[in-house]
Amino acid sequence: MKKLRMIFVAVFMMTITACALDTGEKAPDFELKGADGKMYKLSDFKGKTVVLETTNLSCPFIKKFYNAGAMQKYQAKAKKDGVVWLSICASAKGKEGYMEPDAINKKLKELKAVPTAYLIDADGKVGKKYGMKTTPHMFIISDKGNLVYQGAIDSIKSTDSDDIPKATNYLQQALTEIAAGKKVSVPKTKSYGCSVKY
Amino acid sequence: MSSVFAENEQLIKAHILSNVTQTAPDAEFYVAVQFDISDGSYTYWENPGDAGVAPTFSWTAPENVVIGKVMFPSPKLKIEEGIVNYVYEKKVLFLFPVKIAKDYPAPELKLKVKADWLVCKEACIPESEFLELVIPVENEQKFIDGHNVYFDKWRKKVPFQNDDLAVLVQLNGKALSITGKFKDKVDEFAVFPLTEELLIDQKKGKINDDGSFSQNFIVDIPVSKADFVLHLRKGEKHYYITKTITVPKQQ
């Protein structure tokens, strides 16, 4: 039994690192249920720039951005610019961040969050496919379906909201470059946050 | 960034201590912040790994006193669901070297520090503590015997340069292999990257037949140089070593 468990753990561990995507690669399609009860596929948004926000509304690094109104600002700007914003929670049932749809919708309303959709990835399949390691961990998919950015929102690794205006915002920088038809100058950074609670 | 819990409910209890009962102008000693970490909880090393953040210490000290950089002891590797972290559990002492100027004018020295850290159990919580220590300044410095031994135990876990270690580096695509040769054949080893752009290959490293040891890393984001901390054990002797390597250019 012990030997089997060890092999299983090893396979699990390999899955997250082996499948991490290279920037420039085609973003794998996925289908997840939203907190609103609807099914969402990445391919539904072909022709649009898509932002994936790996989220966990209880994580202090996520709270850093929501408490300051920053994440909501990014979401609203995305909406205005025709960019799709998908918040994806890969927390397993029973672990930090996992919530039932009613609780999610209540929390999103309370936070005044405006993602296009909040998707529930409780079995972590999408998280592991993308190599989501932290909350937050951001991914930008171009309108042609390629991964053009992955990593941190910004350059200062902390849980302190006061650091947000002091940091280089990689997410906004990339979105601005994409909107201007330019190549993303910083296509990958090391993400920071709480570990994803698979 | 205040803690949600009352002070005595924090997962880490922080204390400030020194290895002297009194100091003197022109003297040097250590001050330390000790973390007593609740069972089942952990906090992070200088490079936290895939997630988390290192503890930070913000000192207030009088003029004529210089408090050096925090000395991080060598950490432990923790892998959960494929997420790698470098952590401390149970107890850790962070040492800071202190230097008093020749012309220090006052009869005492008040040191204040704000310690901030992230402590994790199933979830991670930011916690904070304000700590203060007053040390008399006299004609001569006096060490606290017991503390001196205790500080020394922890100072030995702080890695430093060691010329008895040679390292060979090879890059194959994104796979970086580090092979170390020490003066003695080691019984056990661990290699921790300080450079955050490097990820440890989760396949365990190995001790080779010729006595060298190897550990692989993934160059997640290209870097030209990388710093490592190595913990080697030969019998009962432990060595904690820092090493900087040049990363070959990716082909």
Interface residues (C-beta under 8 A of the other chain):
Chain A: F12 M13 M14 T15 I16 T17 S58 C59 P60 K95 E96 K128 K133 T134 K157 S158 T159 D160 K188 T189 K190 Y192 G193 C194 S195 V196 K197 Y198
Chain B: M1 D50 A51 G52 V53 I79 E80 E81 G82 I83 N85 L118 C120 E122 A123 C124 I125 P126 E196 E197 L199 Q202 I218 D220 I221
